[in-house]
């Protein structure tokens, strides 16, 4: 069982290829370059920058614009060094002026003298520092960067002790809101261009750039009102068709972190603390399955900010804005701090002691288990852990269900799912280890995305794909109903497919000679290293995952599953599925059951595969289930929220383990509070299969789910043996990897394309990164940069529905109607795309439908300026045109 802890070592083979200017250890051979730095002979690979070579021997050259993951720029000139190089006659000659070491490649025989051995280099660096400080404000005491500022540090180490500047410093109005999250103090900017280079090179979001020239040059977004331009538009260089747009990027927070001064600051963190007052703890983001390394900075028990951690193998030094800013949910006002039980007299939830709550929960579950022995009473207990728990907690839910409750009715999939997906996870995902890594994506000649929108559902995966695309290594293709902005920034090729037809397209790859794109894709996937990435949405397409497996077998491409939630892959490995035991062991396999039972210390385990989440909820709704144990499940994420609410209300006894009050806790008979990630230690498993352990950041009395389940099992008279992380890890390690027979891979044929009546359309939908999810609650600044909800249809579909580009479209089923502004998009006819869970577009709740469902289209009746029905538009601004709706 390959889910034990242990952080990968930076620089391991999974760390990926080197970044621009970031070279590996010096090789020996014809590609090695030998030269000297401060009289120390150095051998480095050809093309190595002098500043990198100096780092390898422990010499730190001051710099501001240089960053190992960005292309060299030579913008700040702080890294000047004295250089002697061989001429044509072989004799050493001094270059006439100091050179920027961040753009200078080492050559054979070169001699470099840094500020440590050269008075000329030292003087040049002092001169550059003096120029940078001429207009820089002396506001370190109030600057957010004070205490961790490279300019502050290097002004002391490589600057003059006193200033010779006596004139009035240049000032600007401040701060400028680059976005609702990022604020700009222009007078602090030293024009290093780190922010603009990151935006263009890494994220592909060229929303900010240099303005004007000479002494008035500055960074900002092109907005005539903000930057003081006169006339009809910006003077000088302008961003192509991006003029006047806000810095709407999912990765904008990274510019704050890499800014070497206090020019870019966080609206959330601004003026809240000093770096030296903070305690920093490493962590792992809980928002997606990429497992991004983060740094949690807290003060007096309160998290004040999160920064990107450095991990070359996973997220390098970048994180999404959701990872960075969406942490206030863990300390929201509705946080549960004490157990709650439902009062028999009033019917209301009241506070209780842990002892009372566990006793009441045990009694209710005992009654449900006893009821299964009769024919007319509700039968058994279902367990729904949700997809955001750690490996340790998912393992505890899986063991609690089998050992304490005697059932295989446990399913972590708190989202739409299918039997085909369950078989796929058991056969092709569980126990497979790290078959595909982030480094593999960077080096892959071809990557096919199916049922996956990388930027929206796995942000770091998108950045690593884009890195390969920018390097000219990787070609991305996608089978989807439309080319999203993320796919466009990957220079990707779209194979347009209406929802429900993905399996048909997959089966046609390599077999259909009529479409040149299908032939090209088949040839690309045959190349060594090619990868197919499938998202969880493909599991809703009949035959989709089966077709992906067939394509992988035909071409030899490696296949990987990329879920949205952080705990999905770990839950699969931990056996939190109705047909799966830990390590990919099939429930129906007697040898597998004996193997697990021996470790768990029980005589036998239930042998009949359990029910899925949908079937568990249906049994509860029909009165055939005695109790439910529910983890952190958001009802709105379930396939049919209305039926889920009915099931939760109908089940005789409901136990909820939750961090905050929710729809589930309001219906529960017993609520047991559990710790959020910041208050517990644990391990997430990335979609790659890479363990990502993290320590506890804040001191807390809150218990992790596995500890609560251990105590609940004890109240039921069972010994779960999972009180501590050490106990959990010991059992997981003892189980080891399963080497027996696996669940048979699914082989489901594609469904017939759905027929569409006039005026109807097929629904396409997926989550946007920033939406109405509960893990973003309480972060107003982040909500301001969410994409505005909009419907997308083709020109022909819009005309058939009687709407125009920018008008209001009503999308209806018998359950309800969603009205959104419409964007005419190049996509298949008779298809409409809606965001799954954005304000005003709660597809599952309102329409009670999913991808591939038939919906009705009609002109909307609501005024566009009032916002879409069902909620406000995040980040809405006045004078918004339809072309800005998804800005």
N, C-alpha and C positions, 0 to 999 in steps of 0.2 A: 504494500500500500504506500504509494509515493506522495504522502501529504504531511510528512514530518517537517518540523521547523528547521531553520538554518538559512541565513541570508546569503544569497549568491555573492561571490567575491568580485568586486569591480575589476575589470580587465580580463574576466574569464571569456571563453569563446563566445558565450551568449551576449557579451557586451557589444558586439557589432563592430562594423568598420569605423575607422577613425573619422573625426569630423574635420572640416576645413582647417588646416593649420594645426591639428592636434594629432601628433604623430606618435607611433609606438616606439618601443625601445630600439636602439640602433642595431641594424642588421650587419652582418659581416659579408662582404662580397662586393661585386662591381657597383651596386647601388648605394654603397656607403660613402658618405662625404666626411672627410677629416679636416677639421679646422680648430682654431683655438679661441677660447673666451677667457679673458683675464689670465692669459698664460696657461690655461688648462686645456689640454688637447681633448677634443670631443669628436666622436664618430656617430653620425646620425644618418637616417635615410635621406636620399636625395629629395629635395623639395621641402625639407624641414625649415621652419622659420627660426630665425636667430633667437627670438624671445622664448620659443619652446625649448630650444637646445639649452639655453641658459637655465631654464627651470629644471631640466634633467640633472644638472650638476649643482642645484641648490642656490643659484644666483637669481634674485628677484629684481627684475627691472620694473620701475614704476610704469603704470599704464592706466588708461581710462577706457579708450574705445575698444581695446583688444578683448575678445572673448573666445575661448577655445571652440565653441560651437557655432560661431559666426565667421563669415568670410572676412579676411583682413581688409581693413579700411584705411588705416593711417590717418585718422581724422584728428586726433587730439595732439599728436606729436610729443607726448610726454615720455615716450620710450626711446628717445634719441640715444644713440651710441656712436662711439668713434670706430671707424672701420678702415682697415688696410686690406687691400686685395691684390693678388698678382696681376700684373699687366700682361700685354702680349709677349713681352720679352721674359716673362717669368719673375721679374723683380717686383717686390711689394711696393705699392704706392698708396698713399693715404687719399681716401675720398675727400673732395674739397669741403664738404659739409657733413655734420652728423646725420646719421641715417635712422629712420624709424625701424626699430628691430621687429615690429609686429608685421611688417610687410616685406622684410628683407629675407630672402632665402639664403641658406648657407651654401657656400661654394668651396671647392677644394683649396686649401692653403690660405683661406681668409683668416685674418686676425681681428677679433672684436674686443674692444675695451669698453666696459660699462662704466657707470658712475663710480664704481669701486676703485678703478685703476686709472681712469682718465679724467683729468681736470676739465678738459674740453666738454666731455659728455656730461659731467656734473654741472658745469656752468650752463650748458644748453637746457638741461632739465630744470634748473632753477629759473631760467629765463621763461620757459614755457609756463611753468607754474605761476610766475608773476603775471603773465598775460592772462591766464585763466582767472586769476583772482581780481583783475582790475575792476570788473563790474559785478563780481560775485558778492552777494549780500553777506554781511557778518551776522547772520541770524542762526548760528548753530544752536543756541539755547532753546529756540522754538522750532527748529527744523526736525521733522520726523526722522531724518537720516542721521542726526547727530548721535555719535557713539558707535556707529557702524558705517561711517562714511569714508570711502577711499580717498576722496578729495581732502577731507579733514586730516586723515592719517598722513597722506603724502605731502600735504602742505607743511607738516611738521618735519618729515624725514627728508624731503627733497625740495624745500622751498626756503625763501628768505625769512629771517627772524622778524623783520619789520617791513612795512609797506612804504614804497616811495610814491604811491598814487595819492594825490591831494585834491583831485577834482571830484565833482559830484558823480556818483555811480548812476548808471542807467537803471531805470525801474520800469515795470510794466504793471498794469492791473492784474491782480491775482486773487484766488486761483482761477484758471480756466477749466471748466468741466469738459475734458476730452470725451468722457462718457459719464454715466452716473457713478461709475466705480473709480475712474482714474482722473485725478486732478493734476493740473500743470502749473508750476511756478516758473515762468519763462526766464526770470532774472537769474535763477540758479543754474540754468542749463549751460553746459560747456560744449554742446554740439558734438558729442562723441558719436552720435547716431546709432547707439546700441538699440534704441527703441524702434527706429525706423527699419534698421537692418533685420531685427527679429521679426517685425511685422511682415516684411517682404519675403525674407529667406525661409523662415521657419513656419510661420502660420499662414503666409500667403494673403494676409489682410492688409493691403496697402492703404490704410485709412489716415495715416499721419505721415508727414514728411517735412523736409526743410522748406522754409519760406524765405524769400528775399535773398539779398547778398550782402557781403561785407559786414560792417559793424552791426547792422540791423538784422542779420540772419538769425532765424529762430525756428524752433520746432513747434508744430501744431497741426490742427486739422484745417483744411481750407474752408473757411467761413468768413465772408467779408465783414460781417458784423462783429465777430469776435476779434479778428486779427487786424482790424482797422484799415482794410483795403478800401480804396475809393474807385468809383467807376462801376462798370458792369460786372467785373469779376476779378479774380486774383491777378496780380501783376507778376510776370515771370513764369517759372515752371509751375505747372498745375498737374494734379493727379487726373489721369484720364477717367472721365465719367464718374469720379468719386467726389467731385467738388461739393463741399458743404455737408458731407455725411458725417455722423458721429463715429467715434472709434468703436464700432459694434463688432467685437471679436470675442470668440469664446476663450481666447488665450491672452487677453489684454493685460491681465494682472502680472504676467511675466515681465512686461516692460517696467513695472514698478520695481521688481526685485533686482533686475540687472542694471537699472539706472545707477551710475556711480556717484550721483549726488542726490539732493532732495528735490529734483525738478519734477519727477512724477511720484505722486503719493496716492495712497489708498484713501478713498472717502470714508471707508469703514474704520480704519485704524488712525486716521489723522488726529494728532494731538491727544492720543489716549494713553501713551506710555513712552518710556525711554527704553532702548534696547538693553541697557545694563540693569533695568528693573525686572526684566523678563527671565523666566526659566524656560529653557528650550528642551523639548523631548521629541525624539524621532517618532514618526508614525507612518501609517499607510492609509491612503484615502479610502473612504467607505462608499464612494459614489458610483463606481463602475468596476468592471472586472479587469481593469488594466493594472491595479495594484500600485499606483503611483506613490513614490516615496515623498513624504511631506515632513515639515518641521512644525510642531505645535508649540507656539509661544504663549505662555500663560503667566498670570500675575495674581497672587492671592486667591488662587482657586478659580480664576476666570480666564478662559481662552480669549486672547485679544487679537491674535492673527494666526494665519497658517501660511507657510512659505513652501516652495518646492524644495525637496531634498535632492541630493545628488546621487544618482544611481545610473551609471552608464548602461547597465543591462536592461533597464526598464524605461524610465521616463527621462533619463539624462538629467537635465536641470529644469524641465518644464512641467507644468501642470495646467489643467483647465481652470477657468475662473470658478467653476462649480466646486472643484477640489479646494480652491484657495479661499473662497468667500463663504461657502454654504456650510457653516459649522454652528450657527446659532441655534439650530433645531435641538441640539443636545442640552441646551440650558434654557429652553423656551418656558414661558410662564405656566404652560400646561404640563410641565414635567411631573411625573409621578415619583413621589418620594416615600410613600408608605403603602403597605398593602391595603386593599379595599375589599370589603365583602358586602353582599347585598342584604340589607336588613329585611327580615321576614315580615315585619309588621308594616313598615313604610314602603318597602319595595325600592328604596333608594340605596345607592352605594355609600358606605361609611368607612372611615378609617378603622383599621384593626391592627393588632400585633401580628408579627410573623407567625407566631405559634398558632394563633386563632385562624389566620388565613390558610395556613397549610392544613390544619385539621379540617376546616370546612371544605377545602378543595379535595382532600383525600376522601372525605365522606361522600362527596358528590360523585367522584370518579368510581369509588367502590360500588355505589348504587348503580351506576351505568354498567359496570362490568357484571354485576349480579343480574341485572335485567336481561342480559344476553342469554341467560339460561332458560328463560321463559319464551313462549311463542308470541305473546301479545304485548310485551314491553319493548321499548326501544333497545336496540342492540349495540353494545360496544362503544368504543371511544375512537375518534379520529384525531390525528395530530397534524397541524399545519404550521411548520416552523417559519415560513417565509424565506425569501431569497437573499436577505441581507445579513445573515448571521455568520459568525466565524466558523472555521473548520471545527473547532472544539465544541462550539454550541450545537452545530448541525449534527455532529457525532452523538452528542448527548440526547438530542431529540430522537435520533434513529434508535439508539439503545433503549431509551425510556419507553418508546412505543413497543418494541419487541419484548423487552425483559419485564417491564413493570406492567404494561397494559396487555401484553400478549397479542399484539396486532401488527399487521403490515400496512395498516391504513395510515401511512405517513407520507407526505408529499410537500417538498419545499417550493414547488412551482406556484407561486401566488400571482399567476398571470395566465393568459390563454395558453393552452397546451394540447397535446394530442397523444394517442397511443403510439403512433409512429415515432414521435419525438422521444418517448420513453425508451423504446427499443433502440433508437439511435444512440441515446446517451449511454445506455448500458453496454452497447457493443462497440461503439467507436470513440467514446470519450472517457468513461470511467477506467481508471487504472492504466491509461495510455502514457502517462508521464508528459514530458515536454517534447512533443513531436514537432511543434512549430514554435518559434520564439520571435521576439521583436527583431532581433538581428537577422533572422531568416527573412522577415518581410523586407528589410532594407536591401538585402542582397538578392531577393527573388527576381528573376527576369520577368515573371508575370504573376499578378495576384488578381483573382476573381472574387468579387464581393457578391454574395447572394443573400437576400433578406437581411442585409446589414447596411446601415448608413453610418460609416465609420466616424465622421465628425460628430454626429449627434449622439451616438450610442457608445462610443469608445474613443474618447478624444485623443489619448496618447497613441493609440493605434493609428489614428489619422496622421498625427505628426510624424510617426516613424515611416509610414507609407510615403508621405510627402518628401521626407528626407531622401528616400530611395529614388523617388521620381525626379527631384531636383538634381540629384547626382547622376541622372541618366541611366540608372541601373534597373529601375522597376517600371513596368507598364501595368497600369491598373485598368480593369474592366469591371463593369457592374451590370447585373441583371436586375432591373428596377423599372417602375413605371415612368420615371422621369430622371433627368440629370440634375441632381441637387447642386447647390453652390460648392459643397464639399467635394463632390466628384469633379466639378469643373476645375477646382484648384489642385486636383490630383492629375490634371490633364487626362482624365479617364475617358474610356470608351463606353458608351451606353448601349446595351442590348435591351431595347425597350420591350417590356413584358407587362401586360395587364395583370392585376392581382389574381392569383390562382392559376396562371399559365407558366410560372417559373419552372415547374418540372418539365413541361413540354420543351421549353427552350434549352434546359440543361441536357435533356436527352438528344436534342438536335445538334449539340456541339460535337463536331467531328463526324457526324453522320449526314448532315445536310449540305450538299454541295451548292445549293442555290443561293446562299447568303455568304458573301465574302467575309463578313465580320465573324460569323460562326467558324469558318474555316481558319481564319487568322487566329482566333482564340484557341482552337484545338491545337494548332501548331505551337502556340506560345505555351500552353499548359504541358506539352510533352517535354519541353526543355527542362533540364535538371534544376531542381530548386523551386519550381513553380508551386504556388500555394492557392488553395481554395478556402476562403473564409465564409462561413455560413453564420447568420445571426439566428437568434431564437425565433424571429418571425417566420423563417422558412418552415418551422415545425407546424405552422397552421395551414400550409399549402399541401393538399393531398398529393403524396408522392414526391414532395420537394426534397426531403432529406434522402430518400431512397435514390432519387435521380442524382443528387450530389455525390453519393457514394459510388454510384455506377460511373459517373464521370471521372472521379478520382481513380477508380480501377482502370478505366480505359486509357487515361493519359499518364498515370504514374504521379500525378500531382499530390502533394500532401494536403490533408483536409483538417481544418481546425474549426471549432465551435466557439463563437464569441457572444456570450450572453451580456445583458445590460447590467445586472446586479452583481455586487461584489462577492456575494456568498454563494452564487449558483454553482460554480465549478467545484468549490469545496464541499458543498452539500451533496453533489453527485458522488464525489469520492468518499464521503462519509456515510453513504448509504441512506440518505434521506429521501428515498424514492420508494414507491410501493413494491417494486419488483427487484430491488437492488439492496444488497448488504454492503458494508464497507469494503473498499478496494475493488469494486466492480464484480463482487460475488453475486451470482444470481440467487434470488430467494428460492427458486424452484429446484436448485441443485442441492441434493442431499449432502454431498461432500462439503459444499460451501457452508451450509448451515452447521454442520458438525464442527467445521473449522472455527467459525465465529463463536459458537456456543461454548467451545472449550476455553476460549479467551475470556468470554463473559461470565463463565462459571455457572452456566445453567444446563439443565438436562437436554432441553430441546428448544427450538424456535418455531414460530408459526410458519407453516410451509406453503400456504396459499398466498400468492401475490395479492397485495392490498389494492385499495381503490385510489384513484387519482384525486386531485383536489376537487375537480368538478363533480366526481361521483360521491366524494365524501360530503360535499355541501348539498348535493341532491338528496342523499340519504337523510341528512339532518332536516332538510326542508320537508321531506315526506314523512317524518316521524319515525324513521327506522334507525336512528342513531341516538345513543343515550347521552353522549357528552362530546365536547370538542375541547382540545387544548390548542390554543392559537398563539403563535409567536408574533413578531412584528409584521403583520399583514395589513396593507392598506386596501380596504374594500374596493376602492375605485380602480385598483389594478387588476381585479379578478375578471374573468371572462364576461360575467353578467352580474354587475354590482347589485342590481335589484333583487335577483334571486339569491345572491349571497347574503344580503341583509335579511331576507326572509328566512334563510337557513339559520343564521345566527340568532334570530328572534325565536325560531321554533324549537331549537335544540333544548332539551330539558336542563342541561347543565353546561355552562361555558366558563372555561378558565383562560384568562388572557395574561401572557407575559409580555410586557410592553414598557417602553421608555416614557411615552407621553400618552395623554388621554387621546382616544380615537373613537371611531364608530364601534370598534370591537369592544373596547373597554366599557363603553356606555351600555352595552347589552350583556356584559359579562356578569357572572355570579361571584367570581373571585378574580381580582386583579392583583398580579404579583409584579411589582416594579423590578426592572432589570437595568443594568448599567449600559450606557452608550459606549461606543468605542473609545472615547477619550478617558473613560473611567475604568477601563479594564485592559488586561493584556490578552492577546490572542493572535490568530493567524488567518489572513485571507489567502486564498489561492487564486492566482490570476487565470485568465482564460488559457494562457500557455500551459498551466499546470505548475507554476513556480510558487513555492511557499513564500509568503510575505509576513513574517512575524513582526509584531509591534508591542512595545511596552505600555504599561499604564502611565498616563500623563498626569492626571489629577488624583489627589488623595480623595477617597470616597468610601462610603459604607455600602454603596450599591453593589449588588452581586451580578456576575455574569449569568447568562441563561443556564449554563451547565451546572453552576452551583445551586441555583434555584431548583432545577430539575432533580438534582441529587437529594436535596432536602425534601422535595415533594415525594420522591420515591421512598425515602425513609419513612415519611408519614403514612405511606401505603404499605409499609412492612417489607419493602424490597431494598436491597443494597445495590445501588447503581455504581458506586465506587468512582465517581467523577467529581469529587469535591474540589480538587486542585487541578491546575493545568498540568502539573507533573504526572498526575494519575491518568489524565486523558492522553497525554503524549506517550506514556508507557504502554497503554493498551493499543494505540494506533501503531506504534513501532512493533509490538508483539504480533499484531495481525499480519504485517508485512504485505507483500504484493501477492495477488491471486494469480496462480499459474494454471488454473483449471479451465474448463470450457466456459465460454462466455455466452451471453444472450445472443441469439441469432440476429444478424443485421436485418433491418426492415427491407422489404422488397414490395413496395406499394406502387401501383401504376398511377400515372397522372390522371387527374379527373378531366372530364370533358369541359372545354371552356364554357363559362356560364353565358346563357342567353340574356340579352338586354332588350327590354321593351322600349319603345319611343318615350323620351322624357325621363328614362331611368339611367343609372350609371352604376359602375362597379366601384366600391370603396377601396381606396388605398390609404394607408395611414401608418405613421410611426411616431415615436416619441421624439420631441426636440430636447436638446441637452438641458436647456433652461425652460422649465414648464411649471405646472401647478403641483409638482410633487411635494410631499410633506417634508422631505429633507432639505428643502429650500425655504421653508417657512421662516419668517422673521428677518430676512435679508433683503430689505427694500432696495438697496443699491444694486444688488445683483439682478433683481427682477427688472430693473430699469433697462437692462441691456438684452433682455430676452427678445427673441424674434416675435414680432407681432403675428398673431394667428391669422392665417389666410387660407382660402380654398384655392386649389389649382386645378384647372381643366384646360383642354385643348381649345383652339379657336372654334372648331366645329361644334364641340360639346357646349361651349358658351353660347354660340348662336342658337343651338337647338333648345337651350334652356331659357333663351330670351334675356341674357345678361351680357354686359360689356365689360371689358377690362377695367378693373377698379370699382365696378358696381358691387351690389350685395347679392350673394347667392344663398338660397335656402336649401339645405340638404336634409332630407327627411326619411324617416321610417315610421312604422306604426307606433313606435315608442316615443318619438319626439323629433324635434327639429333643431338644427344648428345653422345659424346665419353668420356668414363671414364675408369680408371683402374678397373678391375673386381676382386671381392673377392668371391671365391667359399664358399658358406654358406649352412648350413643345412636348407632347406626350400622347399616348394612344387615345383615340376617341372613345367616348362613353366610359371614361374613368374620371373619378374625382378624388383628389388627395386632400386630407384634413390632418392637422396635428392631433395626435392621440389624446393628449391630456394637458392642453394649454387652457388658460382662462378663456371662457367662451367657447371652448371646443373640447368638451369632455365626451369623447366619442362613445366609450363603453357605457357611461352613465346615461347619456342623453339618447343616443341612437340604439343602444343595446346591440351593437353590431361590431364586426371586426373586419380585417382585410378580406376582400373577396365577396362581401355582402352586397346585395342589390339595394340601392337607395334611390330616392326620387329627387329630382332637381327642379327648382323653380326660382324665379326672381325673388329676392328678399324684400321685405316690407319695411325694414327698419332703416333709419337714417344712418349712414356710414359714420358720421362724426360722433354718434352716440356710443360707438363701440359695439362689438358683437354681443349677441344675446348670451346671457348666462354669466357675464362677468366683465370686468374692465380689461382693457388692453394693456399689458405691461409695457412700460416705457412710452406710453402714448404721448405725443407732442402735438401742439397746434400746427395748423397749416401742413398736415401730412398728406402727401400725394400717394397714389397707389404704387408708384415705383419705389417708395420707401418702406412699404409695409413689412418687408422681410429684412430690412436693413439691420 
